[in-house]
Amino acid sequence: MKRILARRHGGADEMRLEEAPVPDPGPGQALVRVEAAGVNFIDVYLRTGLYGGTLPVAMGLEGAGVVETVGEGAGLAAGARVAWTGIPGSYATHVLAPADRLVPLPAGIDARSGAAAMLQGMTAHYLVHSTARLAPGDACLVHAAAGGVGLLLCQMARSAGARVIGTVSTAEKAALSRAAGAGDVVLYRDEDFEAAVRRLTEGRGVRVVFDSVGKDTFERSLGCLAPRGLCVLYGASSGPVSPFDPQVLNAKGSVFLTRPSLNHHIATREELMARAGDVLGWIAQGKLKLRIGGEYPLAEAARAHSDLEARRTTGKLLLIP
């Protein structure tokens, strides 16, 4: 089998395509032939060492493919079409996975869509329906509104009845976020987004900010909130937020801050299946639209990371083994 490893923390060029023996599944495991692997910012954080971790890093956490062989008690059959997230080593031709973390793909959902939906789709799901619990009449700000999570957040927030304000870098991205449900879009290179949010809400601010950017946006994100609003910091594409005095939250209007992660929202098999079932079901029904912004050969994982980090992309990036 072939896989992508980073033997040192650092830039995209630290990732290498290597050969390895195809593993045999043990009890409760399944060997899956990967048909598509998702590229996500968490992969960048693991590669650079931002999240710590041991070396080498078996790159990739998300994908979709076909079960080839199973171990005792796996509860799956060879030939099953499955998708997953949270399984290290998914940038590969094969992955050895705990069978209870694999989700069957519904009819009509291909491997590319499955790989594009799992991490980012379930992230948007928990952010809207568990963390923020958006309701009709709420206003929210979505940073990186044309990115993989951003486009899904716009759709889910709008479906929940919320008003969506997005931030993007270009007119092309603005059009994509509007099509996904953003009623207003701020080109942050042309206008300060905090001032724009205050203008668009007639000074009230928004109930929720979804911030995946971190260092470059965090302070102004807090400034966009209405009193007792919620800042959901779920990523750090520009770098980690510096330590700050919690008194700032009081000064901004007794606002709330949370730093959630997907793993804590799919910790059980039941919650994994419920969230994945919603996301994949909405896609199958045409209620949720995926945008696959780029497909790269497995050997070009470094180029995919470079494009993602440079914000040259929209929607979801995939590696195709």
VENVENQUI-V778020 format. One record per residue. N is the residue number from 0. SS is DSSP state (@ for helix, = for strand, . for the rest). Layout:
N_SS, N_SS
This chain:
0_., 1_=, 2_=, 3_=, 4_=, 5_=, 6_., 7_., 8_., 9_., 10_., 11_@, 12_@, 13_@, 14_=, 15_=, 16_=, 17_=, 18_=, 19_., 20_., 21_., 22_., 23_., 24_., 25_., 26_., 27_., 28_=, 29_=, 30_=, 31_=, 32_=, 33_=, 34_=, 35_=, 36_=, 37_=, 38_=, 39_., 40_@, 41_@, 42_@, 43_@, 44_@, 45_@, 46_@, 47_@, 48_., 49_., 50_., 51_., 52_., 53_., 54_., 55_., 56_=, 57_=, 58_., 59_., 60_., 61_=, 62_=, 63_=, 64_=, 65_=, 66_=, 67_=, 68_=, 69_=, 70_., 71_., 72_., 73_., 74_., 75_., 76_., 77_., 78_., 79_., 80_=, 81_=, 82_=, 83_=, 84_=, 85_., 86_., 87_., 88_., 89_., 90_., 91_=, 92_., 93_=, 94_=, 95_=, 96_=, 97_=, 98_@, 99_@, 100_@, 101_., 102_=, 103_=, 104_., 105_., 106_., 107_., 108_., 109_., 110_@, 111_@, 112_@, 113_@, 114_@, 115_@, 116_@, 117_@, 118_@, 119_@, 120_@, 121_@, 122_@, 123_@, 124_@, 125_@, 126_@, 127_@, 128_@, 129_@, 130_@, 131_., 132_., 133_., 134_., 135_., 136_., 137_., 138_=, 139_=, 140_=, 141_=, 142_., 143_., 144_., 145_., 146_=, 147_@, 148_@, 149_@, 150_@, 151_@, 152_@, 153_@, 154_@, 155_@, 156_@, 157_@, 158_@, 159_., 160_., 161_., 162_=, 163_=, 164_=, 165_=, 166_=, 167_=, 168_., 169_., 170_@, 171_@, 172_@, 173_@, 174_@, 175_@, 176_@, 177_@, 178_@, 179_., 180_., 181_., 182_., 183_=, 184_=, 185_=, 186_=, 187_., 188_., 189_., 190_., 191_., 192_@, 193_@, 194_@, 195_@, 196_@, 197_@, 198_@, 199_@, 200_., 201_., 202_., 203_., 204_., 205_=, 206_=, 207_=, 208_=, 209_=, 210_=, 211_., 212_., 213_., 214_., 215_., 216_., 217_@, 218_@, 219_@, 220_@, 221_@, 222_@, 223_., 224_=, 225_=, 226_=, 227_=, 228_=, 229_=, 230_=, 231_=, 232_=, 233_., 234_., 235_., 236_., 237_., 238_., 239_., 240_., 241_., 242_., 243_., 244_., 245_., 246_@, 247_@, 248_@, 249_@, 250_@, 251_., 252_., 253_., 254_., 255_=, 256_=, 257_=, 258_., 259_., 260_., 261_@, 262_@, 263_@, 264_@, 265_., 266_., 267_., 268_@, 269_@, 270_@, 271_@, 272_@, 273_@, 274_@, 275_@, 276_@, 277_@, 278_@, 279_@, 280_@, 281_@, 282_@, 283_@, 284_., 285_., 286_., 287_., 288_., 289_., 290_., 291_=, 292_=, 293_=, 294_=, 295_=, 296_=, 297_@, 298_@, 299_@, 300_@, 301_@, 302_@, 303_@, 304_@, 305_@, 306_@, 307_@, 308_@, 309_., 310_., 311_., 312_., 313_., 314_=, 315_=, 316_=, 317_=, 318_=, 319_=, 320_.
